[in-house]
Amino acid sequence: MAIKRNQRQRKKMHLAEFQELGFLVNWQFAAGTDIDTIDDVVERFIREVIQPNGLAYEGSGYLHWEGLVCLEKVGKCDESHRELVKKWLENNGLQQIEISELFDIWWDYPTKFE
């Protein structure tokens, strides 16, 4: 039997209309890439892909980067967001790019990348 929750409860628990979908992303720079180039590429990634599409990125790295992409507001990323991020990373010379399937960022965690 499913538990019936009111809107306030669903919002607090990030369920139903308040569910948030996102995806994990990993990539690598070529060995020996200088710090100024890394900074420039990451800044362009945020400026050209993340911000204009209403996305948020939380991640870190040096030569190997990993992080989470989700919507800036409550909502659900979709396949077009995954493809947009993947295409930009590929077109900017990054290596070993991995994009996870969409998952509930509050309740799930992907077990593997595609």
PyMOL CGO cylinders between C-alpha atoms (Angstrom):
from pymol import cmd
from pymol.cgo import CYLINDER

trace = [
    CYLINDER, 0.00, 0.00, 0.00, 1.44, 3.36, -1.06, 0.3, 1, 1, 1, 1, 1, 1,
    CYLINDER, 1.44, 3.36, -1.06, 1.78, 6.09, 1.53, 0.3, 1, 1, 1, 1, 1, 1,
    CYLINDER, 1.78, 6.09, 1.53, -0.34, 9.13, 0.74, 0.3, 1, 1, 1, 1, 1, 1,
    CYLINDER, -0.34, 9.13, 0.74, 1.62, 12.34, 1.25, 0.3, 1, 1, 1, 1, 1, 1,
    CYLINDER, 1.62, 12.34, 1.25, 0.44, 15.92, 1.03, 0.3, 1, 1, 1, 1, 1, 1,
    CYLINDER, 0.44, 15.92, 1.03, 2.20, 18.54, -1.10, 0.3, 1, 1, 1, 1, 1, 1,
    CYLINDER, 2.20, 18.54, -1.10, 4.32, 19.85, 1.77, 0.3, 1, 1, 1, 1, 1, 1,
    CYLINDER, 4.32, 19.85, 1.77, 5.60, 16.34, 2.53, 0.3, 1, 1, 1, 1, 1, 1,
    CYLINDER, 5.60, 16.34, 2.53, 6.31, 15.61, -1.14, 0.3, 1, 1, 1, 1, 1, 1,
    CYLINDER, 6.31, 15.61, -1.14, 8.25, 18.86, -1.41, 0.3, 1, 1, 1, 1, 1, 1,
    CYLINDER, 8.25, 18.86, -1.41, 10.32, 18.18, 1.71, 0.3, 1, 1, 1, 1, 1, 1,
    CYLINDER, 10.32, 18.18, 1.71, 11.09, 14.66, 0.48, 0.3, 1, 1, 1, 1, 1, 1,
    CYLINDER, 11.09, 14.66, 0.48, 11.71, 15.67, -3.16, 0.3, 1, 1, 1, 1, 1, 1,
    CYLINDER, 11.71, 15.67, -3.16, 9.05, 13.28, -4.43, 0.3, 1, 1, 1, 1, 1, 1,
    CYLINDER, 9.05, 13.28, -4.43, 6.54, 13.29, -7.31, 0.3, 1, 1, 1, 1, 1, 1,
    CYLINDER, 6.54, 13.29, -7.31, 6.36, 16.78, -8.85, 0.3, 1, 1, 1, 1, 1, 1,
    CYLINDER, 6.36, 16.78, -8.85, 9.36, 17.82, -6.72, 0.3, 1, 1, 1, 1, 1, 1,
    CYLINDER, 9.36, 17.82, -6.72, 11.64, 15.00, -7.87, 0.3, 1, 1, 1, 1, 1, 1,
    CYLINDER, 11.64, 15.00, -7.87, 14.99, 16.16, -9.25, 0.3, 1, 1, 1, 1, 1, 1,
    CYLINDER, 14.99, 16.16, -9.25, 16.86, 14.20, -11.92, 0.3, 1, 1, 1, 1, 1, 1,
    CYLINDER, 16.86, 14.20, -11.92, 20.49, 14.75, -12.75, 0.3, 1, 1, 1, 1, 1, 1,
    CYLINDER, 20.49, 14.75, -12.75, 23.54, 12.85, -14.00, 0.3, 1, 1, 1, 1, 1, 1,
    CYLINDER, 23.54, 12.85, -14.00, 27.19, 12.33, -13.17, 0.3, 1, 1, 1, 1, 1, 1,
    CYLINDER, 27.19, 12.33, -13.17, 29.93, 13.38, -15.57, 0.3, 1, 1, 1, 1, 1, 1,
    CYLINDER, 29.93, 13.38, -15.57, 33.63, 12.45, -15.63, 0.3, 1, 1, 1, 1, 1, 1,
    CYLINDER, 33.63, 12.45, -15.63, 36.33, 13.58, -18.03, 0.3, 1, 1, 1, 1, 1, 1,
    CYLINDER, 36.33, 13.58, -18.03, 40.10, 13.91, -18.27, 0.3, 1, 1, 1, 1, 1, 1,
    CYLINDER, 40.10, 13.91, -18.27, 42.53, 16.41, -19.66, 0.3, 1, 1, 1, 1, 1, 1,
    CYLINDER, 42.53, 16.41, -19.66, 45.60, 15.15, -21.51, 0.3, 1, 1, 1, 1, 1, 1,
    CYLINDER, 45.60, 15.15, -21.51, 48.62, 14.48, -19.32, 0.3, 1, 1, 1, 1, 1, 1,
    CYLINDER, 48.62, 14.48, -19.32, 50.75, 17.59, -18.96, 0.3, 1, 1, 1, 1, 1, 1,
    CYLINDER, 50.75, 17.59, -18.96, 47.92, 20.07, -19.58, 0.3, 1, 1, 1, 1, 1, 1,
    CYLINDER, 47.92, 20.07, -19.58, 48.85, 23.33, -17.88, 0.3, 1, 1, 1, 1, 1, 1,
    CYLINDER, 48.85, 23.33, -17.88, 46.69, 24.84, -15.14, 0.3, 1, 1, 1, 1, 1, 1,
    CYLINDER, 46.69, 24.84, -15.14, 45.76, 27.93, -17.20, 0.3, 1, 1, 1, 1, 1, 1,
    CYLINDER, 45.76, 27.93, -17.20, 44.30, 25.73, -19.95, 0.3, 1, 1, 1, 1, 1, 1,
    CYLINDER, 44.30, 25.73, -19.95, 42.37, 23.66, -17.40, 0.3, 1, 1, 1, 1, 1, 1,
    CYLINDER, 42.37, 23.66, -17.40, 40.95, 26.81, -15.80, 0.3, 1, 1, 1, 1, 1, 1,
    CYLINDER, 40.95, 26.81, -15.80, 39.98, 28.21, -19.20, 0.3, 1, 1, 1, 1, 1, 1,
    CYLINDER, 39.98, 28.21, -19.20, 38.21, 25.03, -20.34, 0.3, 1, 1, 1, 1, 1, 1,
    CYLINDER, 38.21, 25.03, -20.34, 36.29, 24.59, -17.08, 0.3, 1, 1, 1, 1, 1, 1,
    CYLINDER, 36.29, 24.59, -17.08, 35.23, 28.25, -17.08, 0.3, 1, 1, 1, 1, 1, 1,
    CYLINDER, 35.23, 28.25, -17.08, 34.06, 27.97, -20.71, 0.3, 1, 1, 1, 1, 1, 1,
    CYLINDER, 34.06, 27.97, -20.71, 32.18, 24.75, -19.86, 0.3, 1, 1, 1, 1, 1, 1,
    CYLINDER, 32.18, 24.75, -19.86, 30.25, 26.58, -17.17, 0.3, 1, 1, 1, 1, 1, 1,
    CYLINDER, 30.25, 26.58, -17.17, 29.77, 29.75, -19.24, 0.3, 1, 1, 1, 1, 1, 1,
    CYLINDER, 29.77, 29.75, -19.24, 28.82, 28.02, -22.54, 0.3, 1, 1, 1, 1, 1, 1,
    CYLINDER, 28.82, 28.02, -22.54, 26.89, 24.93, -21.40, 0.3, 1, 1, 1, 1, 1, 1,
    CYLINDER, 26.89, 24.93, -21.40, 25.88, 25.02, -17.75, 0.3, 1, 1, 1, 1, 1, 1,
    CYLINDER, 25.88, 25.02, -17.75, 24.63, 28.60, -17.23, 0.3, 1, 1, 1, 1, 1, 1,
    CYLINDER, 24.63, 28.60, -17.23, 22.82, 29.19, -20.55, 0.3, 1, 1, 1, 1, 1, 1,
    CYLINDER, 22.82, 29.19, -20.55, 20.83, 25.97, -20.14, 0.3, 1, 1, 1, 1, 1, 1,
    CYLINDER, 20.83, 25.97, -20.14, 19.69, 26.56, -16.56, 0.3, 1, 1, 1, 1, 1, 1,
    CYLINDER, 19.69, 26.56, -16.56, 21.94, 23.80, -15.24, 0.3, 1, 1, 1, 1, 1, 1,
    CYLINDER, 21.94, 23.80, -15.24, 24.10, 23.57, -12.15, 0.3, 1, 1, 1, 1, 1, 1,
    CYLINDER, 24.10, 23.57, -12.15, 27.44, 21.76, -11.91, 0.3, 1, 1, 1, 1, 1, 1,
    CYLINDER, 27.44, 21.76, -11.91, 29.11, 20.61, -8.72, 0.3, 1, 1, 1, 1, 1, 1,
    CYLINDER, 29.11, 20.61, -8.72, 32.44, 18.95, -9.22, 0.3, 1, 1, 1, 1, 1, 1,
    CYLINDER, 32.44, 18.95, -9.22, 36.18, 19.15, -8.92, 0.3, 1, 1, 1, 1, 1, 1,
    CYLINDER, 36.18, 19.15, -8.92, 39.42, 17.85, -10.27, 0.3, 1, 1, 1, 1, 1, 1,
    CYLINDER, 39.42, 17.85, -10.27, 42.74, 18.66, -11.84, 0.3, 1, 1, 1, 1, 1, 1,
    CYLINDER, 42.74, 18.66, -11.84, 43.55, 16.43, -14.80, 0.3, 1, 1, 1, 1, 1, 1,
    CYLINDER, 43.55, 16.43, -14.80, 40.61, 14.13, -13.94, 0.3, 1, 1, 1, 1, 1, 1,
    CYLINDER, 40.61, 14.13, -13.94, 37.30, 15.89, -13.27, 0.3, 1, 1, 1, 1, 1, 1,
    CYLINDER, 37.30, 15.89, -13.27, 34.09, 14.42, -11.90, 0.3, 1, 1, 1, 1, 1, 1,
    CYLINDER, 34.09, 14.42, -11.90, 30.85, 15.98, -10.79, 0.3, 1, 1, 1, 1, 1, 1,
    CYLINDER, 30.85, 15.98, -10.79, 27.07, 16.18, -10.80, 0.3, 1, 1, 1, 1, 1, 1,
    CYLINDER, 27.07, 16.18, -10.80, 24.91, 18.07, -13.29, 0.3, 1, 1, 1, 1, 1, 1,
    CYLINDER, 24.91, 18.07, -13.29, 21.32, 18.95, -12.40, 0.3, 1, 1, 1, 1, 1, 1,
    CYLINDER, 21.32, 18.95, -12.40, 18.89, 21.78, -13.02, 0.3, 1, 1, 1, 1, 1, 1,
    CYLINDER, 18.89, 21.78, -13.02, 19.50, 25.03, -11.21, 0.3, 1, 1, 1, 1, 1, 1,
    CYLINDER, 19.50, 25.03, -11.21, 15.84, 25.04, -10.13, 0.3, 1, 1, 1, 1, 1, 1,
    CYLINDER, 15.84, 25.04, -10.13, 13.74, 22.13, -8.91, 0.3, 1, 1, 1, 1, 1, 1,
    CYLINDER, 13.74, 22.13, -8.91, 13.11, 19.94, -11.93, 0.3, 1, 1, 1, 1, 1, 1,
    CYLINDER, 13.11, 19.94, -11.93, 14.33, 17.13, -14.08, 0.3, 1, 1, 1, 1, 1, 1,
    CYLINDER, 14.33, 17.13, -14.08, 17.24, 17.02, -16.48, 0.3, 1, 1, 1, 1, 1, 1,
    CYLINDER, 17.24, 17.02, -16.48, 16.46, 15.06, -19.62, 0.3, 1, 1, 1, 1, 1, 1,
    CYLINDER, 16.46, 15.06, -19.62, 18.38, 13.27, -22.37, 0.3, 1, 1, 1, 1, 1, 1,
    CYLINDER, 18.38, 13.27, -22.37, 18.95, 16.54, -24.26, 0.3, 1, 1, 1, 1, 1, 1,
    CYLINDER, 18.95, 16.54, -24.26, 20.95, 17.87, -21.29, 0.3, 1, 1, 1, 1, 1, 1,
    CYLINDER, 20.95, 17.87, -21.29, 23.10, 14.74, -21.21, 0.3, 1, 1, 1, 1, 1, 1,
    CYLINDER, 23.10, 14.74, -21.21, 23.76, 14.98, -24.95, 0.3, 1, 1, 1, 1, 1, 1,
    CYLINDER, 23.76, 14.98, -24.95, 24.53, 18.70, -24.74, 0.3, 1, 1, 1, 1, 1, 1,
    CYLINDER, 24.53, 18.70, -24.74, 27.17, 18.17, -22.04, 0.3, 1, 1, 1, 1, 1, 1,
    CYLINDER, 27.17, 18.17, -22.04, 28.67, 15.14, -23.79, 0.3, 1, 1, 1, 1, 1, 1,
    CYLINDER, 28.67, 15.14, -23.79, 28.89, 16.88, -27.17, 0.3, 1, 1, 1, 1, 1, 1,
    CYLINDER, 28.89, 16.88, -27.17, 30.55, 19.98, -25.69, 0.3, 1, 1, 1, 1, 1, 1,
    CYLINDER, 30.55, 19.98, -25.69, 33.16, 17.91, -23.84, 0.3, 1, 1, 1, 1, 1, 1,
    CYLINDER, 33.16, 17.91, -23.84, 33.90, 15.87, -26.98, 0.3, 1, 1, 1, 1, 1, 1,
    CYLINDER, 33.90, 15.87, -26.98, 34.14, 18.98, -29.17, 0.3, 1, 1, 1, 1, 1, 1,
    CYLINDER, 34.14, 18.98, -29.17, 36.61, 20.59, -26.77, 0.3, 1, 1, 1, 1, 1, 1,
    CYLINDER, 36.61, 20.59, -26.77, 39.17, 17.79, -26.82, 0.3, 1, 1, 1, 1, 1, 1,
    CYLINDER, 39.17, 17.79, -26.82, 38.49, 16.20, -23.45, 0.3, 1, 1, 1, 1, 1, 1,
    CYLINDER, 38.49, 16.20, -23.45, 39.21, 12.50, -22.97, 0.3, 1, 1, 1, 1, 1, 1,
    CYLINDER, 39.21, 12.50, -22.97, 37.63, 9.47, -21.30, 0.3, 1, 1, 1, 1, 1, 1,
    CYLINDER, 37.63, 9.47, -21.30, 34.25, 11.17, -21.08, 0.3, 1, 1, 1, 1, 1, 1,
    CYLINDER, 34.25, 11.17, -21.08, 31.64, 9.30, -19.05, 0.3, 1, 1, 1, 1, 1, 1,
    CYLINDER, 31.64, 9.30, -19.05, 28.04, 10.41, -18.60, 0.3, 1, 1, 1, 1, 1, 1,
    CYLINDER, 28.04, 10.41, -18.60, 25.77, 8.43, -16.27, 0.3, 1, 1, 1, 1, 1, 1,
    CYLINDER, 25.77, 8.43, -16.27, 22.13, 7.69, -16.88, 0.3, 1, 1, 1, 1, 1, 1,
    CYLINDER, 22.13, 7.69, -16.88, 19.64, 10.10, -15.35, 0.3, 1, 1, 1, 1, 1, 1,
    CYLINDER, 19.64, 10.10, -15.35, 18.94, 9.40, -11.68, 0.3, 1, 1, 1, 1, 1, 1,
    CYLINDER, 18.94, 9.40, -11.68, 17.05, 10.90, -8.74, 0.3, 1, 1, 1, 1, 1, 1,
    CYLINDER, 17.05, 10.90, -8.74, 19.72, 13.07, -7.11, 0.3, 1, 1, 1, 1, 1, 1,
    CYLINDER, 19.72, 13.07, -7.11, 18.09, 12.80, -3.68, 0.3, 1, 1, 1, 1, 1, 1,
    CYLINDER, 18.09, 12.80, -3.68, 17.33, 9.07, -3.54, 0.3, 1, 1, 1, 1, 1, 1,
    CYLINDER, 17.33, 9.07, -3.54, 19.41, 7.16, -6.10, 0.3, 1, 1, 1, 1, 1, 1,
    CYLINDER, 19.41, 7.16, -6.10, 23.00, 6.83, -7.13, 0.3, 1, 1, 1, 1, 1, 1,
    CYLINDER, 23.00, 6.83, -7.13, 24.11, 5.24, -10.40, 0.3, 1, 1, 1, 1, 1, 1,
    CYLINDER, 24.11, 5.24, -10.40, 26.10, 2.04, -10.06, 0.3, 1, 1, 1, 1, 1, 1,
    CYLINDER, 26.10, 2.04, -10.06, 27.93, 2.49, -13.38, 0.3, 1, 1, 1, 1, 1, 1,
    CYLINDER, 27.93, 2.49, -13.38, 28.43, 4.79, -16.32, 0.3, 1, 1, 1, 1, 1, 1,
    CYLINDER, 28.43, 4.79, -16.32, 27.19, 4.00, -19.83, 0.3, 1, 1, 1, 1, 1, 1,
]
cmd.load_cgo(trace, "trace")
